Amino acid sequence: MGDRKSARDEEFQSFMAGRWPRLMRTAFLLTGEQHAAEDLVQSTLERVYVAWRRVGSADDPEAYVRRVMINAHARRHRRRLKEFLAPSDDSGLAHEVADTGDRIAQADDRSTLLMALAHLPARQREAVVLRYWEDLTETQAAQAMGCSVGTVKSNAAKGIAKLRTVPGLAGTAMQGGRK
C-alpha cells in the first residue's frame, strides 16, 4: 500500500515538474499577474493531486489539468474576485519570462499585449489563450472550457477582433488566424 502511494506521489511530482512552466504561462495569461498565476496553478495542482489516481490514468492528463485550471479561474471570476489584470506599473509583469518559442515573446510591446488581453471578457480571454498560446484545437479548447466548439470559435474570433483594434498590436502574431 505504501509503495503504491509512493509511486503515485513520484508520478505526480514528475508530471508537475514537467508541466510547471507551461501551466504557469497559461495561468499568467489568464490572470495577468504573477502571484495570481502562481495561486491558480497551485490550487489547480492541489485539486489534481487529490484525484491523481484518476487523472494519472486518464488518456490525456494534461487536458484534465487544463480543464481544472480553467474551471478554477472561471469560479474566481464568477465570484467576482478582483483580478489585477493590468497593474499600474510593470513590476508584476517583469517576473514572467517568455521562452523564445512562445508567440507572446514575438510581440514588440508585451505590456500592450498583456493589457489588451486583460481587457477582454474572461471567456474571450480563455478562448484566445487556449487557441493561440496553448495551440489547442477548437475541440480541445472546448473541452477545457466546458463549452461547444462554436462557443470557442465565437469567443476566439471576438477576442482576436478586439485585440486587432489595439494600436500597438499591429503586425504581431495576432494578425494570423486559425482555420
Helices and strands as residue ranges (DSSP letters): H 2-31, H 34-50, H 52-56, H 61-78, G 103-106, H 110-118, H 122-128, I 129-133, H 138-145, H 149-164, G 167-169, G 173-175
